[in-house]
């Protein structure tokens, strides 16, 4: 376990890393904390980037998650961790500086996956993605003058992009190998979003053969089946990849992310949280906001208190704004079959619905309804938090 | 230290309520209620966690 005055290095300054730093302080850790921030931008929240920041309804600065200044917290900005020496308890930085630690929080998150990562970019051109604050700023500015865009990928992010662009009067084509949100959320949510997308004028093209990016007149274009789609902009929204390359050679198991135990630990001095962490059996990443918060808190408690700390309880929860729909979902997706309506009405697009298996709730969806996260967890059959 | 909410931004997710239940609560209509605007010395870390947890940055702390 970590000595109370030991040095903790936190690698990554998005919501998992920031929460870990705050949690260390809140739990009475008195030693030095070093926060490694690869980006020069001040820490920010990602959920608004594909929503209000992209549409221009909110300034990029509004997404910031500023950290309280403290003499105990050293912030290393614009420098990335490039290696981990487990035996020597040291993180190496790109600048060459070694950072010795007594405790380490791995929170390096994930980055956008590209069509090239999937082997489908034959254009030789760089792809446009939306992941960082800089991505959001650039895309926001480009959307202001665009008249037609092509989005590759009909997952949550691709469809949020489509929503924002359609609301700006841009002609939107979404290319995908399956119906919107189908594998993430199941057929009910998929059909709901698809109906709204079409009602808002979005052209959805689905073909399991997959998209190839090609070059047309010096610009990126997308081929699906035998058709090539062109626009002012082609944006790839095909998932994410964990930032694990810096851990190569460390001996840590990093497939499909940094594999952690039931308390988010890799060893008794190394923990991982957020999009980079893979939890459960078989281990899987669960890259969502609430998961990053819960894992960071569990991880820090385990670093400080070992086996006396509570185990991580998965309470899946995420939300998305899709056209005229504000969706909040809890439980274990995909949701299958028709749900029971607990409140409101689906015809009015104002409802709380629930999916059950053998009478036991396993999923819930709120459509255009304010609902406290605790109530949605309850409707979704999620466990009650075990960490305060 | 004082905590405040921008009601035009708050969408009632409720992460803050989980982080600082003594300061913030969603009422029966899921509107955010600030139980104590003044944040006591022993509550400051919890208040910071609550503010960080908000996905729409609707909460503000004044030191």
HADDOCK unambig.tbl for C-alpha pairs under 7 A between the chains (distance, minus, plus):
assign (segid A and resid 19 and name CA) (segid B and resid 49 and name CA) 6.88 0.50 0.50
assign (segid A and resid 22 and name CA) (segid B and resid 49 and name CA) 6.43 0.50 0.50
assign (segid A and resid 26 and name CA) (segid B and resid 45 and name CA) 5.21 0.50 0.50
assign (segid A and resid 26 and name CA) (segid B and resid 46 and name CA) 6.89 0.50 0.50
assign (segid A and resid 45 and name CA) (segid B and resid 55 and name CA) 6.64 0.50 0.50
assign (segid A and resid 47 and name CA) (segid B and resid 55 and name CA) 6.41 0.50 0.50
assign (segid A and resid 48 and name CA) (segid B and resid 56 and name CA) 6.47 0.50 0.50
assign (segid A and resid 62 and name CA) (segid B and resid 57 and name CA) 6.68 0.50 0.50
assign (segid A and resid 63 and name CA) (segid B and resid 57 and name CA) 6.30 0.50 0.50
assign (segid A and resid 65 and name CA) (segid B and resid 52 and name CA) 5.86 0.50 0.50
assign (segid A and resid 370 and name CA) (segid B and resid 11 and name CA) 6.71 0.50 0.50
assign (segid A and resid 370 and name CA) (segid B and resid 12 and name CA) 5.81 0.50 0.50
assign (segid A and resid 370 and name CA) (segid B and resid 30 and name CA) 6.29 0.50 0.50
assign (segid A and resid 371 and name CA) (segid B and resid 12 and name CA) 6.43 0.50 0.50
assign (segid A and resid 371 and name CA) (segid B and resid 13 and name CA) 6.76 0.50 0.50
assign (segid A and resid 371 and name CA) (segid B and resid 30 and name CA) 5.87 0.50 0.50
assign (segid A and resid 372 and name CA) (segid B and resid 12 and name CA) 6.05 0.50 0.50
assign (segid A and resid 372 and name CA) (segid B and resid 13 and name CA) 5.52 0.50 0.50
assign (segid A and resid 372 and name CA) (segid B and resid 14 and name CA) 5.12 0.50 0.50
assign (segid A and resid 372 and name CA) (segid B and resid 26 and name CA) 6.72 0.50 0.50
assign (segid A and resid 372 and name CA) (segid B and resid 30 and name CA) 5.87 0.50 0.50
assign (segid A and resid 373 and name CA) (segid B and resid 13 and name CA) 5.64 0.50 0.50
assign (segid A and resid 373 and name CA) (segid B and resid 14 and name CA) 5.33 0.50 0.50
assign (segid A and resid 373 and name CA) (segid B and resid 15 and name CA) 6.85 0.50 0.50
